[in-house]
Amino acid sequence: MAQQLDLFGYVKPRKPRRILAHAVDVGDHGGTYGPGMTMIAFFSCKRCGWCSPWQECCNMTTVKRGIACLTCNDVQQTAGKARVELTVQQVADHREKSPSQPPYFSTP
């Protein structure tokens, strides 16, 4: 079978899908909420097991939508990129040498 021609020219690439953590427990803590917040929710990711702290949400729709899993999405976004972990000593040494520059080190 022949390959179909592209009808509309350049197609903008999509951004990668977010992995969402879904609500495990939702409730009312009986205290005062921030402005616009009506409930609190506890979220958990089924993929990696990450659990969020209790978070204030504005309505049930936002709770059902879920929140982005910090662990899975961090791994997904940094895949293929070299990550440099800085130790406390490296940051302190950098601040002594050049206090006005942030402690970002490029990968070799």
QUIQUI-V175595 format. One record per pair of residues at least 6 apart in sequence whose C-alpha atoms are under 8 Angstrom apart, sorted by sequence separation. I is the first residue (numbers start at 1). J is the second residue. D is the distance in whole Angstrom. If there is no record, write none. Layout:
I_J_D + I_J_D
This chain:
33_39_8 + 44_50_6 + 45_51_7 + 57_63_7 + 95_101_8 + 44_51_4 + 95_102_8 + 43_51_6 + 44_52_6 + 95_103_7 + 42_51_7 + 43_52_5 + 94_103_6 + 28_38_8 + 29_39_8 + 42_52_6 + 43_53_8 + 28_39_5 + 29_40_7 + 42_53_6 + 43_54_8 + 27_39_6 + 28_40_6 + 42_54_5 + 91_103_6 + 26_39_7 + 27_40_6 + 41_54_6 + 42_55_7 + 26_40_6 + 27_41_6 + 40_54_6 + 41_55_5 + 26_41_4 + 40_55_5 + 41_56_6 + 25_41_6 + 26_42_6 + 40_56_4 + 41_57_7 + 24_41_7 + 25_42_5 + 39_56_6 + 40_57_6 + 23_41_6 + 24_42_6 + 25_43_7 + 38_56_7 + 39_57_5 + 23_42_6 + 24_43_5 + 37_56_6 + 38_57_6 + 39_58_7 + 50_69_7 + 23_43_4 + 24_44_6 + 37_57_5 + 38_58_5 + 39_59_7 + 50_70_8 + 22_43_5 + 23_44_6 + 37_58_4 + 38_59_6 + 50_71_7 + 84_105_7 + 21_43_6 + 22_44_6 + 34_56_8 + 36_58_6 + 37_59_7 + 41_63_7 + 84_106_8 + 21_44_5 + 22_45_6 + 33_56_7 + 43_66_7 + 48_71_8 + 84_107_7 + 21_45_4 + 22_46_8 + 43_67_8 + 45_69_6 + 48_72_7 + 83_107_8 + 20_45_7 + 21_46_7 + 47_72_8 + 82_107_7 + 21_50_8 + 26_63_8 + 23_63_6 + 22_63_8 + 23_64_7 + 22_64_7 + 22_65_7 + 23_66_6 + 22_66_5 + 21_66_6 + 22_67_7 + 20_66_6 + 21_67_5 + 20_67_5 + 21_68_6 + 20_68_4 + 21_69_5 + 19_68_6 + 20_69_5 + 18_68_6 + 19_69_6 + 18_69_8 + 19_72_6 + 19_73_6 + 18_73_6
